[in-house]
Amino acid sequence: MQIQPERTRKLAQALLLLGLSLGYFMVLLDMTVVSVALPAIRADLGGGIAGLQWVVNAYTIVFAGLLLSMGAIADKLGAKRVYIGGLALFLIASGTSAAAPSLGLLIGLRAVLGVGGAALLPASLSLFAHTFPEPARRARALGIWAAVTGIAMASGPVIGGLLVDTLGWRSIFLLNVPLALISLIMTMQLVGETDRHAQRSFDLSGQVSAIAGIVALSFALMEGESWGWRSPIIIGAFGLALLCAVTFLRVEARGKTPLLPLRLFRNPTVSAGMLAGMAINIGISGILFILPLYWEQIRGLSAHMAGLALLPMMVPMAFNPIFTGRIVARIGARIPMTIGFGLGAVGTLLQLGVDRNSGYTLTLVGLLLIGFGVSLTVPALMAAVISAVPKEQTGAASGALNSTRQLGATLGVAILGAMLSGSQSFMAGMQMSLAVTAVILLGGSVFSFLFYWAHEGVRQVCAKRHHPSATGVGVTVG
């Protein structure tokens, strides 16, 4: 008599897991699918390298700037409400992006998509904790979630390229509409609301200064070539970015409910982890921005072929984090991070040997090294940072690390794109950009080796907490 209700409950949880996974699937897919569509967007709507940078970074700037706030808002209003609101916003903005008549409007809609994405990630993790309270079942559920999101990273360029070649670049945004609808229906029907903490205040000053600073810095880096690096506009933008950074630190130091608790940075592992997270995402985002442009504009590949060409880099990110998590649980994070950054640096250096007439073999080897390097580094980094803080601070630490990594993604596109637009030729700019990326990744390897990441007891701490990073689940590289 009890078998049927148990089957019904398991089916409901499976559908719920699918619905929540689809939400973050869209967030990651939107980061990668657009990379192979950039030349088609440029051909249709115009704009130079800086315009394409804004198409990418309008999403990541807002996503990075709002991640911490959305976690607090989910606690205050309820995670289900915030998740549904993020889905609805993602759905509407995606459908509207497909009809954008100008580059400026598309950039604005990409920013709206960033708001929706920032709402989905922390709210979905809260709903996971609420729906799967048992640590073992939650770990299995997060493992599936991590696998689904890994698939999003791997499939984004391939799906995007196929859609661009067959239906046009606008179709990559329409892809989100059915996914959002399915996730929305499942969430509304199957998810219970989490506890609301109405008394929790919102750090408006910290949020405004954070977003303003990121936007000002991104504007200065991406528009410096066109306006002139010594122009009052660019100098003023750099000055505004600095002012916003100082204001943010002062607000966070004095606030009762800070957006980013600065006490976290008293822990050297956390501080070093933020720098490492920024470095690895500078590498990922820069390569995803540069290589599709090279393949499509210089080598004349179709968008679909450019997506397939990226596949050797993306596939290891889909499965290798699970094995990395097990390695970290055994030996700590120091060695995996050192090797991971090193592989990424070597893979990027191999791309320097590519020219207009090169075969694909060198690129294939380099991309495989980068993919395995990233998927070694990120799970180890997550484990190191989260195992270094008390249990009650893990949410704040993981949120800060995610925000910092997305800031790195923004800076990667801004800095390397500025090198492209400022060079005499695309190939010269690409070589310079890849060289800088390799230096950053090599620096991350040396830094990881010298810094004592694997503090004593990391395996025991992770195991006692049943933390996903220690077991290889719940870890994504996006």
C-alpha positions as CSV (number, residue, x, y, z in Angstrom):
1,M,0.0,0.0,0.0
2,Q,3.0,2.3,0.6
3,I,4.8,1.5,-2.7
4,Q,2.7,3.8,-4.9
5,P,3.1,6.9,-2.7
6,E,6.8,6.2,-2.5
7,R,7.0,5.9,-6.3
8,T,5.0,9.1,-6.7
9,R,7.3,11.0,-4.3
10,K,10.4,9.8,-6.2
11,L,8.9,10.7,-9.5
12,A,8.1,14.2,-8.2
13,Q,11.6,14.6,-6.9
14,A,13.1,13.5,-10.3
15,L,10.9,16.0,-12.1
16,L,11.9,18.7,-9.7
17,L,15.5,17.8,-10.1
18,L,15.1,18.2,-13.9
19,G,13.3,21.5,-13.5
20,L,16.0,23.0,-11.3
21,S,18.8,21.6,-13.5
22,L,17.2,23.2,-16.6
23,G,17.3,26.6,-14.9
24,Y,21.1,26.5,-14.4
25,F,21.5,24.7,-17.7
26,M,20.1,27.9,-19.4
27,V,22.4,30.1,-17.4
28,L,25.6,28.3,-18.5
29,L,24.3,27.7,-22.0
30,D,23.7,31.4,-22.5
31,M,27.4,32.0,-21.6
32,T,28.8,29.7,-24.2
33,V,26.2,29.5,-27.0
34,V,26.7,33.1,-27.9
35,S,30.5,32.7,-28.6
36,V,30.1,31.2,-32.0
37,A,27.2,33.6,-33.0
38,L,29.3,36.8,-32.6
39,P,30.4,37.1,-36.2
40,A,26.8,36.6,-37.4
41,I,25.6,39.2,-35.0
42,R,28.2,41.6,-36.2
43,A,27.3,41.0,-39.8
44,D,23.6,41.7,-39.1
45,L,23.7,44.4,-36.5
46,G,27.1,46.0,-37.1
47,G,29.6,47.1,-34.4
48,G,33.3,46.4,-34.0
49,I,35.2,44.3,-31.5
50,A,34.0,46.5,-28.7
51,G,30.3,45.9,-29.7
52,L,30.8,42.2,-29.5
53,Q,32.5,42.6,-26.2
54,W,29.4,44.3,-24.8
55,V,27.2,41.5,-26.2
56,V,29.2,39.1,-24.1
57,N,29.9,41.2,-21.1
58,A,26.5,42.9,-20.6
59,Y,25.4,39.4,-19.4
60,T,28.4,38.6,-17.2
61,I,28.7,42.1,-15.7
62,V,25.1,42.0,-14.3
63,F,25.4,38.3,-13.4
64,A,28.6,38.9,-11.4
65,G,27.3,42.0,-9.8
66,L,24.0,40.6,-8.6
67,L,24.9,37.1,-7.5
68,L,25.5,38.0,-3.9
69,S,22.4,40.2,-3.6
70,M,20.2,37.5,-5.1
71,G,21.2,35.1,-2.4
72,A,20.0,37.6,0.2
73,I,16.8,38.4,-1.7
74,A,16.0,34.6,-1.9
75,D,16.4,34.4,1.9
76,K,14.2,37.4,2.3
77,L,11.4,36.7,-0.2
78,G,11.6,33.0,-0.5
79,A,13.8,31.0,-2.9
80,K,10.8,29.7,-4.9
81,R,9.5,33.2,-5.6
82,V,13.0,34.4,-6.7
83,Y,13.6,31.3,-8.8
84,I,10.2,31.7,-10.6
85,G,10.9,35.4,-11.1
86,G,14.3,34.7,-12.6
87,L,12.8,32.1,-15.0
88,A,10.1,34.5,-16.1
89,L,12.6,37.2,-16.7
90,F,14.9,34.9,-18.6
91,L,12.0,33.6,-20.7
92,I,10.8,37.1,-21.7
93,A,14.3,38.6,-22.3
94,S,15.3,35.6,-24.4
95,G,12.3,35.8,-26.6
96,T,12.7,39.6,-27.0
97,S,16.5,39.2,-27.8
98,A,15.6,37.1,-30.8
99,A,13.7,40.1,-32.2
100,A,16.3,42.8,-31.3
101,P,16.5,45.3,-34.2
102,S,19.8,46.9,-33.1
103,L,23.0,46.1,-31.3
104,G,22.3,48.5,-28.5
105,L,18.9,46.9,-27.7
106,L,20.5,43.4,-27.8
107,I,23.1,44.5,-25.4
108,G,20.4,45.9,-23.1
109,L,18.5,42.6,-23.2
110,R,21.6,40.7,-22.5
111,A,21.9,42.7,-19.3
112,V,18.3,41.7,-18.4
113,L,19.2,38.1,-19.0
114,G,22.0,38.6,-16.5
115,V,19.5,39.6,-13.9
116,G,17.5,36.5,-14.5
117,G,20.6,34.3,-14.4
118,A,21.8,35.8,-11.1
119,A,18.4,35.1,-9.6
120,L,18.4,31.4,-10.8
121,L,21.7,30.2,-9.3
122,P,21.5,31.0,-5.6
123,A,17.7,30.3,-5.5
124,S,18.1,26.9,-7.1
125,L,20.8,25.9,-4.6
126,S,18.5,27.0,-1.7
127,L,15.7,24.9,-3.3
128,F,18.0,21.9,-3.5
129,A,18.8,22.2,0.2
130,H,15.1,22.6,1.0
131,T,13.9,19.7,-1.2
132,F,16.7,17.2,-0.4
133,P,17.4,17.7,3.3
134,E,19.2,14.3,3.6
135,P,23.0,14.8,2.9
136,A,23.3,11.6,0.9
137,R,20.3,12.2,-1.3
138,R,21.2,15.8,-1.8
139,A,24.8,14.8,-2.9
140,R,23.3,12.4,-5.5
141,A,20.9,15.1,-6.7
142,L,23.7,17.7,-6.9
143,G,25.8,15.2,-8.9
144,I,23.1,15.0,-11.5
145,W,22.7,18.7,-11.5
146,A,26.5,19.1,-12.0
147,A,26.4,16.6,-14.9
148,V,23.5,18.5,-16.6
149,T,25.3,21.8,-16.3
150,G,28.5,20.3,-17.5
151,I,26.6,19.2,-20.6
152,A,25.5,22.8,-21.1
153,M,29.2,23.9,-21.1
154,A,30.1,21.2,-23.7
155,S,27.1,21.5,-25.9
156,G,26.7,25.3,-26.0
157,P,29.1,26.1,-28.9
158,V,28.0,23.1,-30.9
159,I,24.3,23.8,-30.5
160,G,24.9,27.5,-31.1
161,G,26.8,26.9,-34.2
162,L,24.3,24.5,-35.7
163,L,21.4,27.0,-35.0
164,V,23.3,30.0,-36.4
165,D,24.1,28.1,-39.6
166,T,20.6,26.7,-40.1
167,L,18.2,29.3,-38.5
168,G,20.3,32.4,-37.9
169,W,21.8,33.9,-34.8
170,R,18.4,34.9,-33.4
171,S,17.5,31.3,-32.9
172,I,20.1,30.8,-30.1
173,F,17.9,33.0,-27.8
174,L,14.7,31.2,-28.8
175,L,16.3,28.0,-27.5
176,N,15.8,29.3,-23.9
177,V,12.1,29.8,-24.3
178,P,10.9,26.1,-24.2
179,L,13.5,25.3,-21.5
180,A,12.3,28.1,-19.3
181,L,8.7,27.1,-19.8
182,I,9.4,23.5,-18.8
183,S,11.4,24.6,-15.7
184,L,8.7,27.1,-14.8
185,I,5.9,24.6,-14.9
186,M,7.7,22.0,-12.9
187,T,8.9,24.5,-10.3
188,M,5.4,26.0,-9.8
189,Q,3.8,22.5,-9.5
190,L,6.4,20.6,-7.5
191,V,8.5,22.9,-5.3
192,G,7.6,24.1,-1.9
193,E,8.5,27.5,-0.7
194,T,11.5,28.0,1.6
195,D,11.4,29.8,4.9
196,R,11.3,33.6,4.5
197,H,13.5,35.9,6.6
198,A,11.6,39.1,6.1
199,Q,13.8,40.9,8.7
200,R,16.9,40.5,6.6
201,S,18.0,43.9,5.2
202,F,19.3,44.6,1.7
203,D,22.7,46.2,1.1
204,L,21.6,48.7,-1.5
205,S,24.7,50.9,-1.2
206,G,27.0,48.0,-1.6
207,Q,25.1,46.7,-4.6
208,V,25.0,50.0,-6.4
209,S,28.7,50.7,-5.9
210,A,29.6,47.1,-7.0
211,I,27.7,47.3,-10.3
212,A,28.8,50.8,-11.0
213,G,32.4,50.0,-10.5
214,I,32.3,46.9,-12.7
215,V,30.5,48.8,-15.5
216,A,32.9,51.7,-15.3
217,L,36.0,49.5,-15.4
218,S,34.5,47.4,-18.3
219,F,33.7,50.6,-20.2
220,A,37.2,51.9,-19.8
221,L,38.8,48.7,-20.9
222,M,36.5,48.0,-23.9
223,E,36.1,51.6,-25.2
224,G,39.6,52.8,-24.5
225,E,40.9,52.2,-28.0
226,S,38.0,54.0,-29.7
227,W,37.8,57.0,-27.4
228,G,41.6,57.1,-26.8
229,W,43.3,55.9,-23.6
230,R,44.1,59.5,-22.6
231,S,40.7,60.9,-23.3
232,P,38.8,62.5,-20.3
233,I,36.0,60.0,-20.8
234,I,38.3,56.9,-20.3
235,I,40.3,58.5,-17.5
236,G,37.1,59.5,-15.8
237,A,35.8,55.9,-16.2
238,F,38.9,54.5,-14.6
239,G,38.6,57.1,-11.8
240,L,34.9,56.2,-11.2
241,A,35.8,52.5,-11.0
242,L,38.4,53.2,-8.4
243,L,36.0,55.5,-6.4
244,C,33.3,52.8,-6.5
245,A,35.8,50.2,-5.3
246,V,36.8,52.3,-2.3
247,T,33.1,53.1,-1.6
248,F,32.2,49.4,-1.7
249,L,34.9,48.5,0.7
250,R,33.9,51.2,3.2
251,V,30.2,50.3,3.0
252,E,30.9,46.6,3.4
253,A,33.3,47.3,6.4
254,R,30.7,49.4,8.2
255,G,27.4,47.7,7.3
256,K,25.5,45.5,9.6
257,T,24.4,43.1,6.9
258,P,27.1,43.5,4.2
259,L,26.8,42.1,0.7
260,L,30.3,40.7,1.0
261,P,31.5,40.1,4.6
262,L,35.1,41.4,4.5
263,R,36.0,39.2,7.4
264,L,36.2,36.3,4.9
265,F,39.3,37.8,3.5
266,R,41.1,37.6,6.8
267,N,41.5,33.9,5.8
268,P,44.5,33.8,3.4
269,T,43.1,30.8,1.6
270,V,39.9,32.6,0.8
271,S,41.8,35.7,-0.4
272,A,44.1,33.7,-2.5
273,G,41.2,31.7,-3.8
274,M,39.5,34.8,-5.1
275,L,42.6,35.7,-7.1
276,A,42.9,32.2,-8.5
277,G,39.2,32.1,-9.4
278,M,39.5,35.4,-11.3
279,A,42.6,34.2,-13.1
280,I,41.1,30.9,-14.3
281,N,38.0,32.6,-15.6
282,I,40.0,35.3,-17.4
283,G,41.6,32.4,-19.3
284,I,38.3,30.6,-20.1
285,S,36.4,33.6,-21.2
286,G,39.2,35.1,-23.2
287,I,39.7,31.9,-25.2
288,L,36.0,31.4,-25.8
289,F,35.9,35.0,-27.2
290,I,39.0,34.9,-29.4
291,L,39.1,31.5,-31.0
292,P,35.6,31.5,-32.6
293,L,36.4,34.9,-34.1
294,Y,39.6,33.5,-35.5
295,W,38.0,30.4,-36.9
296,E,35.1,32.2,-38.5
297,Q,36.6,35.4,-39.6
298,I,40.2,34.3,-40.5
299,R,39.8,30.6,-41.4
300,G,36.3,31.0,-42.9
301,L,34.7,28.2,-40.9
302,S,31.0,28.1,-40.5
303,A,29.5,28.7,-37.0
304,H,28.7,25.0,-36.7
305,M,32.3,24.0,-37.5
306,A,33.6,26.6,-35.1
307,G,31.5,25.1,-32.4
308,L,32.7,21.6,-33.1
309,A,36.3,22.9,-33.1
310,L,35.8,24.1,-29.5
311,L,34.5,20.7,-28.4
312,P,37.8,19.2,-27.2
313,M,38.1,22.0,-24.7
314,M,34.5,21.7,-23.5
315,V,34.1,17.9,-23.1
316,P,36.6,17.5,-20.2
317,M,34.7,20.2,-18.3
318,A,31.6,18.0,-18.4
319,F,33.0,14.8,-16.8
320,N,36.4,15.5,-15.3
321,P,35.2,17.6,-12.2
322,I,33.7,14.4,-10.7
323,F,37.2,12.7,-10.7
324,T,38.9,15.9,-9.6
325,G,36.6,16.0,-6.6
326,R,37.7,12.5,-5.6
327,I,41.4,13.4,-6.0
328,V,41.0,16.6,-3.9
329,A,39.3,14.5,-1.2
330,R,42.4,12.3,-1.1
331,I,45.4,14.7,-1.5
332,G,44.0,18.2,-1.1
333,A,43.7,21.0,-3.6
334,R,47.3,22.2,-4.1
335,I,48.6,19.6,-6.6
336,P,45.4,19.5,-8.8
337,M,45.4,23.3,-8.9
338,T,49.1,23.6,-9.8
339,I,48.8,21.0,-12.5
340,G,45.5,22.4,-13.8
341,F,46.8,25.9,-14.2
342,G,49.9,24.5,-15.8
343,L,48.0,22.5,-18.3
344,G,45.9,25.5,-19.2
345,A,49.1,27.6,-19.7
346,V,50.7,25.0,-21.9
347,G,47.5,24.5,-24.0
348,T,47.3,28.2,-24.5
349,L,50.9,28.5,-25.5
350,L,50.4,25.8,-28.1
351,Q,47.8,28.1,-29.7
352,L,50.5,30.6,-30.4
353,G,51.8,28.3,-33.1
354,V,48.6,28.6,-35.1
355,D,48.5,30.8,-38.2
356,R,46.2,31.4,-41.1
357,N,47.1,28.0,-42.7
358,S,47.7,25.8,-39.8
359,G,46.1,22.3,-39.4
360,Y,43.9,21.4,-36.5
361,T,46.2,19.0,-34.7
362,L,48.0,21.6,-32.7
363,T,44.8,23.3,-31.8
364,L,43.2,19.9,-30.8
365,V,46.0,19.1,-28.4
366,G,46.0,22.6,-26.9
367,L,42.3,22.7,-26.3
368,L,42.3,19.3,-24.6
369,L,45.0,20.5,-22.3
370,I,43.0,23.6,-21.5
371,G,39.8,21.7,-20.9
372,F,41.5,19.2,-18.5
373,G,43.4,22.1,-16.9
374,V,40.2,24.1,-16.1
375,S,38.4,21.0,-14.9
376,L,41.2,20.2,-12.5
377,T,41.5,23.7,-11.2
378,V,38.0,24.8,-10.5
379,P,36.7,21.9,-8.3
380,A,40.0,22.0,-6.4
381,L,39.6,25.7,-5.9
382,M,36.0,25.4,-4.7
383,A,37.0,22.7,-2.2
384,A,40.0,24.7,-0.9
385,V,38.0,27.9,-0.3
386,I,34.9,26.3,1.2
387,S,36.8,23.9,3.5
388,A,38.8,26.8,4.8
389,V,35.9,28.6,6.4
390,P,33.5,27.7,9.2
391,K,30.3,25.9,8.2
392,E,28.1,28.9,8.8
393,Q,30.2,30.9,6.3
394,T,30.2,28.5,3.4
395,G,27.3,30.2,1.6
396,A,29.0,33.6,1.8
397,A,32.4,32.1,0.7
398,S,30.9,30.2,-2.3
399,G,28.9,33.3,-3.3
400,A,32.0,35.5,-3.2
401,L,34.0,33.0,-5.2
402,N,31.3,32.7,-7.9
403,S,31.1,36.5,-8.1
404,T,34.8,36.9,-8.4
405,R,35.1,34.3,-11.1
406,Q,32.4,36.0,-13.1
407,L,34.2,39.3,-12.6
408,G,37.3,37.5,-14.1
409,A,35.2,36.4,-17.1
410,T,34.2,40.0,-17.7
411,L,37.7,41.2,-17.4
412,G,39.0,38.5,-19.7
413,V,36.7,39.6,-22.5
414,A,37.4,43.2,-21.8
415,I,41.2,43.1,-21.6
416,L,41.9,40.6,-24.4
417,G,39.3,42.2,-26.7
418,A,41.0,45.5,-26.1
419,M,44.3,43.9,-27.3
420,L,42.5,42.6,-30.4
421,S,41.0,46.0,-31.3
422,G,44.2,47.9,-30.6
423,S,46.5,45.7,-32.8
424,Q,47.4,46.3,-36.4
425,S,45.9,43.0,-37.5
426,F,43.6,40.4,-36.0
427,M,46.4,37.7,-36.0
428,A,48.8,40.0,-34.1
429,G,46.2,40.9,-31.6
430,M,45.3,37.2,-31.1
431,Q,48.9,36.2,-30.6
432,M,49.3,39.0,-28.0
433,S,46.1,38.0,-26.2
434,L,47.0,34.4,-26.1
435,A,50.4,35.2,-24.7
436,V,49.0,37.3,-21.9
437,T,46.5,34.6,-21.1
438,A,49.2,32.0,-20.9
439,V,51.3,34.2,-18.6
440,I,48.2,34.6,-16.3
441,L,47.6,30.9,-16.2
442,L,51.3,30.1,-15.6
443,G,51.3,32.6,-12.8
444,G,48.3,30.8,-11.3
445,S,50.2,27.5,-11.4
446,V,53.2,29.0,-9.6
447,F,51.0,30.8,-7.1
448,S,49.1,27.6,-6.4
449,F,52.3,25.6,-5.8
450,L,53.8,28.2,-3.5
451,F,50.6,28.8,-1.5
452,Y,49.7,26.1,1.0
453,W,46.2,25.3,-0.3
454,A,46.0,21.8,1.1
455,H,45.8,22.6,4.8
456,E,45.7,19.8,7.2
457,G,42.4,18.1,7.7
458,V,40.8,19.2,4.4
459,R,39.6,15.7,3.6
460,Q,38.1,15.2,7.0
461,V,36.5,18.6,7.1
462,C,34.9,18.0,3.6
463,A,33.8,14.6,4.5
464,K,32.2,15.7,7.8
465,R,30.3,18.5,6.0
466,H,29.2,16.2,3.2
467,H,30.2,19.1,1.0
468,P,29.7,18.5,-2.7
469,S,33.1,19.8,-3.7
470,A,34.7,17.0,-1.7
471,T,32.8,14.3,-3.3
472,G,33.0,15.6,-6.8
473,V,29.4,16.7,-7.2
474,G,27.8,20.0,-7.3
475,V,30.8,21.5,-9.0
476,T,30.6,23.4,-12.3
477,V,33.3,25.2,-14.3
478,G,31.1,27.9,-15.7
